[in-house]
Amino acid sequence: MSKLSNVGHKLYTGEISYDFVGRRRRWYLVSAILIVVALASLGLRGLSWGIEFKGGADFQAPVSVTHSTVDDVRHAVEASGVTDLGEASVTTIGTNTVRVQTRTLDVDEVAKVRGAIAKEVGIKSEEVAYSLIGASWGKQITDKALIALVVFLVLVTLVIWAYFRNGKMSIAALVALLHDLVLTVGIYALVGFTVSPATLIGVLTILGYSLYDTVVVFDKVRENVRDIRSSTTRTYSEGANLAVNQVLVRSINTTVIGVLPVAALLFAGAAILGTGPLKDLALALFVGMVSGAYSSIFIATPLLAQMKEREPEMVKLRKRVENRRAKETARTGASTDAAERAGASRTAAASRRSASSASGAQGYRERLAAKQAEEAGEGSVEQSTTPEQPAEGGSKIPITVTRTGSTPAVGTRPLDDAAAKRPQPQHRPRSQRKK
């Protein structure tokens, strides 16, 4: 968690940054592929409309639900003698009710189906509740849902324009909303979930969530580009990209926290209950929340920056920023060349000083050798070798000195006659003396 906080701080301060806006073509391509898949699913599979939209008969009977209840009731309905009941929907509600939804039936067909269900679950036919839903009722719901969607989009456009005073932000937000709407509906067609009134509620809810996330990002963009027209340090796209990086961790955290309970609802509705409005609502919320977070970062903001960069003022701003950066680059390059030339001069001077020092050391050695030769000549000493002597700068000069010639004789003194008759001491080496 601390690492994520550090990353978030670095993203906020601009120490690290990911170019979301500059790579907008990549995100556009990903979104285009997803939308094509969604539209293809709609065209090929279509939506599975609930009985509330297409009309039909709904039967509910009390029963103690077991693992074979759904299959047993389905077989009983199919064997009732009523035709075209192969697409009948048989589900359970809780642990004590079975529900059967069929096409629109006449009075005789209703009686046959009620009797078959009652016989299967072991109750009287009158205890099986039923209701007929006309197609006109579903059409009314559809029309009202479409009207609500159009009114919602119009109000969103006006509110964003009034808040940001920027029409391009409204357009970018609408594109992101439509992107989320198409993806959500396409997922419903792809997985085959039933579209019910709960689905419409979920779709309208995720549109609001997507709009909220987009407004948060746009608010940060407005803060970063407030004085952008008089600036020469960054372009509009760079300011928008910085805003996306600054709110990135926040968007991820908000989305994860919001999606986790929705995922639990989806699991409970699909895996435990099997069917019902909870599943339809949870799927719309799950897909819409994830898609809303994605579109606000990868679609809305890059699209806004792309539209703003086409304005004449932003074009001039980009040129000013590019010219300033080119001058800084040239100045930095000139400074680097001067530094390199100064370094080369210092190196050459050091080389000259080193050569001069070596020449001085050689002269010193020659003078020293001449002096030693002169001294050796006076003492009948010949210098023919070179003992190693440390020279200046750490080098050693091989110089060997060998003295030749006779060793000076030991002085003798004359002896008198008496002393000459006495034994004289022997000057022998200690090793040759007698022990």
Residue pairs with C-beta under 8 A, 6 or more apart in sequence:
4 249
7 16
7 249
8 248
8 249
8 250
9 15
10 16
11 17
11 18
11 245
11 246
11 248
11 249
12 245
12 246
14 242
14 245
16 245
17 241
17 242
17 245
18 245
18 248
19 241
20 27
20 241
20 244
20 245
20 297
20 298
20 301
20 302
21 237
21 238
21 240
21 241
21 244
21 301
21 302
21 305
22 237
22 241
24 298
24 302
24 303
24 305
24 306
27 298
27 299
27 302
28 299
28 302
30 298
31 179
31 295
31 298
31 299
34 183
34 186
35 179
35 182
35 183
35 186
37 186
37 190
38 182
38 183
38 185
38 186
38 187
38 189
38 190
39 182
39 186
41 186
41 187
41 189
41 190
42 185
42 186
42 189
45 189
45 190
45 192
46 189
47 185
47 188
47 189
47 195
48 188
48 192
48 193
48 194
48 195
49 138
49 194
49 195
50 194
50 195
50 196
50 197
50 199
50 280
51 58
51 89
51 101
51 133
51 138
52 133
52 137
52 138
52 141
52 196
52 197
53 138
53 139
53 141
53 142
53 195
54 135
54 138
55 104
55 133
55 134
55 135
55 136
55 137
55 138
56 101
56 102
56 103
56 104
56 105
56 132
56 133
57 101
57 102
57 103
57 104
57 105
57 110
57 113
57 130
57 131
57 132
57 133
58 99
58 100
58 101
58 130
58 131
58 132
58 133
59 99
59 100
59 101
59 102
59 113
59 114
59 117
59 128
59 129
59 130
60 93
60 97
60 98
60 99
60 100
60 128
60 129
60 130
61 97
61 98
61 100
61 117
61 118
61 121
61 123
61 127
61 128
61 129
62 96
62 97
62 121
62 123
62 127
63 69
63 96
63 97
63 98
63 121
63 122
63 123
64 95
64 96
65 92
65 94
65 95
65 96
65 97
65 98
69 92
69 98
70 90
70 91
70 92
70 98
72 120
73 90
73 98
73 100
73 117
73 120
73 121
74 88
74 90
76 116
76 117
76 119
76 120
77 85
77 88
77 90
77 100
77 102
77 113
77 116
77 117
78 85
78 86
78 88
79 116
80 112
80 113
80 115
80 116
81 112
82 102
82 105
82 109
82 112
82 113
84 103
85 102
85 103
85 113
87 103
88 100
88 101
88 102
88 103
89 99
89 100
89 101
89 102
89 194
89 275
90 98
90 99
90 100
91 98
91 99
91 274
91 275
91 276
92 98
92 99
92 274
93 99
93 276
98 117
98 121
100 113
100 117
102 113
104 132
104 134
104 135
105 113
105 132
110 130
110 132
111 125
113 130
114 125
114 128
114 130
115 125
117 128
118 124
118 125
118 127
118 128
141 197
141 200
145 200
148 204
149 204
149 207
152 204
152 207
153 174
153 177
156 170
156 173
156 174
156 177
156 211
157 170
157 173
157 174
158 170
160 169
160 170
160 173
160 215
160 218
161 167
161 169
161 170
163 215
164 170
164 218
164 222
166 222
168 304
168 307
168 308
169 218
169 304
171 303
171 307
172 214
172 218
172 299
172 300
172 301
172 303
172 304
172 307
173 211
173 214
173 215
173 218
173 300
175 299
175 300
175 303
176 210
176 214
176 292
176 295
176 296
176 299
176 300
176 303
177 207
177 210
177 211
177 214
177 295
179 291
179 295
179 299
180 206
180 207
180 210
180 288
180 291
180 292
180 295
181 203
181 207
183 287
183 291
184 203
184 206
184 284
184 287
184 288
184 291
185 203
187 283
187 287
188 195
188 199
188 283
188 284
191 283
193 199
193 279
193 280
193 283
194 275
194 280
195 280
196 277
196 280
197 277
198 277
198 278
198 280
198 281
198 284
199 280
199 281
199 283
199 284
201 281
201 284
202 280
202 281
202 282
202 283
202 284
202 285
202 288
203 284
203 288
205 284
205 285
205 288
206 284
206 285
206 287
206 288
206 289
206 291
206 292
207 288
209 258
209 288
209 289
209 292
210 288
210 291
210 292
210 295
210 296
211 292
213 251
213 254
213 255
213 292
213 293
213 296
214 292
214 295
214 296
214 300
216 247
216 250
216 251
216 296
217 243
217 244
217 247
217 251
217 296
217 297
217 300
217 301
218 300
218 301
218 304
220 243
220 244
220 246
220 247
221 239
221 240
221 243
221 244
221 301
221 304
223 243
224 239
224 240
224 242
224 243
225 236
225 239
225 240
228 234
228 235
228 236
228 239
228 317
229 313
229 317
231 317
231 321
232 317
232 320
232 321
232 324
233 321
233 324
234 242
234 321
235 309
235 314
235 317
235 318
235 321
236 305
236 308
236 309
236 314
236 317
236 318
237 305
237 306
237 308
237 309
240 301
240 302
240 304
240 305
240 308
241 301
241 305
243 301
244 297
244 301
248 297
251 293
251 296
251 297
252 293
254 293
255 289
255 290
255 293
258 289
259 286
259 289
259 290
262 282
262 285
262 286
262 289
263 282
263 286
265 278
265 281
265 282
265 285
266 279
266 282
266 283
266 285
266 286
268 278
268 282
269 275
269 276
269 278
269 279
269 280
269 281
269 282
270 279
270 282
270 283
273 279
308 314
309 315
309 318
357 392
357 393
358 393
360 392
361 391
361 392
361 393
361 395
364 391
364 392
365 391
365 397
369 383
369 399
372 383
372 401
373 383
375 381
376 382
376 383
376 401
376 403
380 404
380 405
381 401
381 403
381 404
381 405
382 402
382 403
382 404
382 405
383 401
383 402
384 400
384 402
385 399
385 400
385 401
385 402
386 397
386 398
386 399
386 400
387 398
387 399
387 400
387 401
388 396
388 397
388 398
388 399
389 396
389 397
389 399
390 396
390 397
391 397
426 433
